[in-house]
Amino acid sequence: MGWFFRALNSSIGKKFVMAITGVCLLLFLIIHLVNNLTLFGGPELFNNVVKNLETIKPLVRVIEVILALIFVFHITNAIRLWIENKKARPVNYKINGSSKNSDIFSRTMFVSGSIIFIFLVIHLRTLWVAFNFGHPKAVTHEYFDILVEAFSSPIYTGLYLVALILLGYHLYHGFQSAFQTFGWNNKKFFPLIKKLGLIYTVIMIIGFASIPIYFFFFYGGNV
Amino acid sequence: MSGNMNLTLKIWRQKNANAVGGFETFNVKNISLDSSFLEMLDILNEELELKGVEPVAFEHDCREGICGACSLVINGRPHGPLDKITTCQLHMRHFKDGDIIWIEPWRAKAFPVIKDLIVDRTSFDKIIQAGGFVSVDTGGVPDANAILISKESIETATDAAACIGCGACVAACKNASAMLFVSAKVSQFAVLPQGQPERYLRVEAMVKRMDELGFGSCTNTYACEAECPKGISIRNIARMNRDYFMSKIKSENVEM
C-alpha cells in the first residue's frame, strides 16, 4: 500500500483529497439546506422532522462521524498544503500583482476556510450541542424554540450572514476547482461547470441566509 | 527628443546566492518610447559601467520571445503588465513618464537567486530529465506519415509544446507551483501516438520530481495561465491530473 499513500501525499494527491472531501461537503450542504427549509413549515413540522431523526439516532451518529472525518481530512489537508505552499516561496514579492491575474475567491480559500471553521465551531456549539445534549427545550422536543432564541441576538444573526458570504466565496471557487482537479476540464463543459457552480453557490447562500433573517425579523426572540 | 521618458527603477540587487539582497533605486533619463524593456536596462547598465558601478545582472538571449531566458517580475507581474508576451517583447511605450517601476526576480524556493535578477532554473531541466522525453527508437527508418495523427491532436500537442520553459507560471503562482510547465511537457506527448508507450510512467516520474524539488501545490487560481507568455492552457493541468490518477490505477508500478 506504500504506492497508495505516496500517491495521496503527492501534490496532485493532496489536491485530490481536497477535491473529493470538498465535493462530499458540497453534497452535504444540499441535504442540510433541504432539512433547514422545513423550518419555514412552522414549529410543528420542524420539531417532528427532528423528532423522527431521533428514532434513527444510531444511523445519524454514524453519518455524523463520517461527516466529521470528511471535515477533518479537508481541514488538516488544507493546513498542510498552506504551510507547504508558503515554504515554496520563502521570499515574497514586494509588489503583489495577484489581483491582475486571478480572482479573489481562489486567492482567499485559506482565509475564507478559516473563518468558516470558526463559524462551524460556534454553529455546532449553539445548535448541535443544544439539540443533542440536554438543552431543556430539546428534552421536550421544542427544537424550533432553540432557533428562535439563538437568532434573537443581532450579533449571532450577523455572524451567520458574514460567515455565509465567506462560505459563498469558498463554494464558488471550490465547485469548479474540484472539477479541474479531477481532470474534468474541457472546452465544451468547463464554462457550464463554472455557471453551475455560481448557481449552486447563490442557491446555497440565499437558502441558508433566509433562515437567520426570517427568525430575526419574524420571531425576534418571542418564543 | 519629445516623448522620451524619465523613470525611477527599484531593482532587486543580490551579490550572490548566499548574500542578503535588497532593493536599490536607479534613475534613467531620456528613454525612448520605442525601446524595449531590456534595452532600457542595457542603457542603465552602460551608465552604471561608466560610473564604475557593477551593472544589474539579468537574463536574456534571443530577445524575440522564443527562448524563455528573460525572467523579470515587473510591478508584481511576471513578464510585465501585458498578456502573452515575454519581458523582451515589452516596450517602454506601455509606461508613463515619471513612473516608478519595481523589478524583481522570479521568487520560488526551487528557483534560487544566483545574482540580482537571475535565478537558477535548473529545476525545470531536472523535471524534464525525469521523463519529459520520448525514448529513442531503434531499427530502420520508418515511412513518413506511417502513423496517422488527427489535426486536433497535433494542435493540442503543439499548443502545449509552445511552452518555452521560462518559469513565469511558477513566478505568478501564489504557491510557486510548476503545474502549468510540467503539464505542458506531459501533454505534448500524451496526446500523440509516439508518447503513448511511456505515457503513465512519464507523468508519475515528472510529478514525483516536481514535488521533490520544492515547488508548491496547485490551488487552481489560474494565475499561471493568465501570465504565461505563450498562453498555455490550464486544460493541460487537468489532463495531467487525469493521467496521474489513471496511472495510479492502471500501472503495476509500485515504486512511484
Interface residues (C-beta under 8 A of the other chain):
Chain A: G2 W3 F4 R6 A7 S10 S11 I12 K14 K15 F16 L81 E84 N85 K87 A88 R89 P90 V91 N92 Y93 K94 I95 N96 G97 S98 K100 N101 S102 D103 S106 R107 M109 H173 Q176 S177 Q180 T181 F182 G183 W184 N185 N186 K187 F190
Chain B: K10 W12 F23 V73 N75 G76 R77 P81 W102 E104 R107 A108 K109 A110 A172 K174 N175 A176 S177 M179 V207 K208 M210 D211 G214 F215 G216 S217 C218 T219 N220 T221 Y222 A223 A226 E227 I234 R235 I237 A238 R239 M240 N241 R242 D243 Y244 F245 K248 N253 V254 E255 M256
